[in-house]
């Protein structure tokens, strides 16, 4: 994962400040968690995996994880 993040951010784009890097890292991790299908999760994205776990065992979670996902107005 470290190599994936490094190749997609630091090696590809020049940054003028740490704030720009932090903002881009945040966007990259959000996109990765919502779009990348992983073999270890049987072809699900990390977000889909968490939502499936919540529907099967909601008592393991303190809050509904679907409320933490980004919406169209964020």
MODELLER restraints for C-alpha pairs under 7 A, 6 or more apart:
rsr = mdl.restraints
at = mdl.atoms
rsr.add(forms.Gaussian(group=physical.xy_distance, feature=features.Distance(at['CA:15:A'], at['CA:21:A']), mean=6.21, stdev=0.5))
rsr.add(forms.Gaussian(group=physical.xy_distance, feature=features.Distance(at['CA:33:A'], at['CA:45:A']), mean=6.24, stdev=0.5))
rsr.add(forms.Gaussian(group=physical.xy_distance, feature=features.Distance(at['CA:33:A'], at['CA:46:A']), mean=5.30, stdev=0.5))
rsr.add(forms.Gaussian(group=physical.xy_distance, feature=features.Distance(at['CA:33:A'], at['CA:47:A']), mean=5.92, stdev=0.5))
rsr.add(forms.Gaussian(group=physical.xy_distance, feature=features.Distance(at['CA:34:A'], at['CA:45:A']), mean=6.05, stdev=0.5))
rsr.add(forms.Gaussian(group=physical.xy_distance, feature=features.Distance(at['CA:34:A'], at['CA:46:A']), mean=6.81, stdev=0.5))
rsr.add(forms.Gaussian(group=physical.xy_distance, feature=features.Distance(at['CA:34:A'], at['CA:47:A']), mean=5.76, stdev=0.5))
rsr.add(forms.Gaussian(group=physical.xy_distance, feature=features.Distance(at['CA:35:A'], at['CA:45:A']), mean=6.19, stdev=0.5))
rsr.add(forms.Gaussian(group=physical.xy_distance, feature=features.Distance(at['CA:36:A'], at['CA:45:A']), mean=5.49, stdev=0.5))
rsr.add(forms.Gaussian(group=physical.xy_distance, feature=features.Distance(at['CA:37:A'], at['CA:43:A']), mean=5.09, stdev=0.5))
rsr.add(forms.Gaussian(group=physical.xy_distance, feature=features.Distance(at['CA:37:A'], at['CA:44:A']), mean=5.01, stdev=0.5))
rsr.add(forms.Gaussian(group=physical.xy_distance, feature=features.Distance(at['CA:37:A'], at['CA:45:A']), mean=4.44, stdev=0.5))
rsr.add(forms.Gaussian(group=physical.xy_distance, feature=features.Distance(at['CA:38:A'], at['CA:44:A']), mean=5.97, stdev=0.5))
rsr.add(forms.Gaussian(group=physical.xy_distance, feature=features.Distance(at['CA:38:A'], at['CA:45:A']), mean=6.14, stdev=0.5))
rsr.add(forms.Gaussian(group=physical.xy_distance, feature=features.Distance(at['CA:41:A'], at['CA:49:A']), mean=6.87, stdev=0.5))
rsr.add(forms.Gaussian(group=physical.xy_distance, feature=features.Distance(at['CA:51:A'], at['CA:65:A']), mean=6.63, stdev=0.5))
rsr.add(forms.Gaussian(group=physical.xy_distance, feature=features.Distance(at['CA:51:A'], at['CA:66:A']), mean=6.80, stdev=0.5))
rsr.add(forms.Gaussian(group=physical.xy_distance, feature=features.Distance(at['CA:54:A'], at['CA:61:A']), mean=6.91, stdev=0.5))
